[in-house]
Every structure is written in structure tokens, then in C-alpha cells.
Amino acid sequence: MCPQAKITQVISAVADNLFVRECLRETNISSEKNYSFIWFGKCELMLGIIGGTSLLFSTLPELKREVVNTPFGMTELLTGDIVILMRHQNGIPPHRINHRSNLAALALAGVDTIVSFGSTGSLKASIPPGSLVIPTDYLSMSDIPSIHDHAIEHVMPEISGDLARQLSRLVPAATLGGVYVQTRGPRIETIAEVQALAKIADIVGMTVASEATLACELGMDFCALCTVDNFAHGLGSDVLSYDHILTTSRTYRHRTEEILNTIILTLQ
């Protein structure tokens, strides 16, 4: 089942739920026809890019801004031949990102393949700042959202191996393999947490695990390209802050922009 068909099922389930229907009525969303997309049985699929801090200073393709209404909220997308989602919309911190709305919006837009750019900290001395990592597995130390509020459905989460290998060929400077661990944020992890996490993972971030799981629930292939912005707390001498991460993003903006253009030209 394609992502558009899957999210249409979810919309139907939401509309059939009496409590949710009352909530929708309060926000002037009374039925499925009010959503930004209605699926008519034809799946038109495309590439989706999720960007965050690492894309803030890169030049993005000229695309149309569109606000997509989903059962879980509203999300702004950049749409055209591809779709770009900037996850920190209007400066939203990581622990308040509406991942369900974001991934549902991508599905409604017809996205079937997602490459997510994620900013991370390194948990290993062998992965210095400036590195690129394509993780092949993930875990989360915080709750991961689900679109399945109204039915029991178990999904086997994964990062698409085929897509990760394809991305590795496009970005040979990136290391293919490794485990991404997600923490809640927005605070940086403690030294004790870093020491514990380093035993089970290689890089740490705050968003990719949620995006990967929701993508699986919606039938979208998903992989991530993680930029390593710093050593995790206690592994380096830098004072970690959001400004520090922004500085790293600005430093590597041309590299990130070139990688983005390569991905778009090859995968769209």
C-alpha cells in the first residue's frame, strides 16, 4: 500500500472516532474533505527531504510553500518535483516537533522515499566532528510517536538498507553503518548518559528515530544522512550549545548544499 493510501486510512479512522471528530469540529475541520489532499486511488510518488539545523545555511531549490492540514496538525512543506520539510518550523525545539503531522504531510504530498538530514553528536573518538554518517539502525531513549491511535497495529521499524546503500554511493565521504540513538532534548546529554549511550550507539541526536518509525508506519522508505557537529558531552573540550551547532552548520554549508543537490538530481 502506498503512503497516500495509508494516510487516507488513518484520516478515515480519525474521522470515525467520536472524540477526535469533536476536536476537529472545534478547529473547523469537520470531515476528511477538509484535509489538504484526498486520495483517489492513484499514487503519484516522489522524493522527500527532511532538513534541520544542518540545512539552515544551505541554498535550497526554488519550491512552492504550502501548508498541509493533517489529522495531527498543520505542517509547512516546500513542494514541487520534490518535497522538502524543515523540521524546526518557526524555531520549534526538538522535543516539541509535531512528527506525526510532519510525516503525515509528506505522505499526503505523495512522498514515498525520504532522506533525512540530521545533526548529531559523536559518541566515539573515532568519529570526529565534520564526519558524515549513514546509520543502519537506531534506538530511542524517549517516547516515539505513532499514527495508530485508533487501531492495534505493530510495525517493524527499520532504516531502508537499499536506500542507505544507494545514499552511500552518492556520498562516498560518509561512513555507512552505525547506530543512531535519540534523546528527548532540547538539553545536551550528561557525561554519564554519554558514557552509557556509547556502549550501544555511535551517534546521538533528537529527531531521526521518530521520523524513521513514522515513515515505516506510513509505508515510506527512509534513511538518514547525519552530520557530526561535535563530540558528545565529555568527549571533547568544546562548550556545547546551540550556537556551537549553528557554527558547524555554517562552516559546512557548501558541502551540505552540494550533497543535497546530488541527492535530488539522482533520486527524484
C-alpha positions, 0 to 999 in steps of 0.5 A: 500500500502506498503512503497516500493510501495509508494516510487516507486510512488513518484520516478515515479512522480519525474521522470515525472516532467520536472524540477526535471528530469533536476536536476537529469540529472545534478547529473547523475541520469537520470531515476528511474533505477538509484535509489538504489532499484526498486520495483517489486511488492513484499514487503519484510518488516522489522524493522527500527531504527532511532538513534541520539545523544542518540545512539552515545555511544551505541554498535550497531549490526554488519550491512552492510553500504550502501548508498541509492540514493533517489529522495531527496538525498543520505542517509547512512543506516546500513542494514541487518535483520534490518535497522538502520539510524543515523540521524546526518550523518557526524555531520549534525545539526538538522535543516539541516537533509535531512528527506525526503531522510532519510525516503525515504531510509528506505522505499526503504530498505523495512522498514515498522515499525520504532522506533525512538530514540530521545533526548529531553528536559523536559518541566515539573518538573515532568519529570526529566532528565534520564526519558524515554518517549513514546509520543502519539502525537506531534506538530511542531513549524517549517516547516515539510517536505513532499514527495508530491511535485508533487501531492495534497495529505493530510495525517493524521499524527499520532504516531502508538498507537499499536506500542507505546503500544507494545514499552511500554511493552518492556520498562516498565521504560518509561512513555507512553503518552505525547506530543512531540513538535519540534523546528527548532534548532540547538539553545536551546529554550528561557525561554519564548518559554519554558514557552509557549511550556509547556502549550501544550507539555511535551517534546521538541526536533528537529527531531521526528515530521518530521520523524513521518509525513514522515513515515505516508506519506510513509505508515510506522508505527512509534513511538518514544522512547525519552530520557530526557537529561535535563530540558528545558531552565529555568527549571533547573540550568544546562548550556545547550549545546551540550556537556551537551547532549553528557554527558547524552548520555554517562552516559546512554549508557548501558541502551540505548544499552540494550533497543535497543537490546530488541527492535530488538530481539522482533520486527524484 
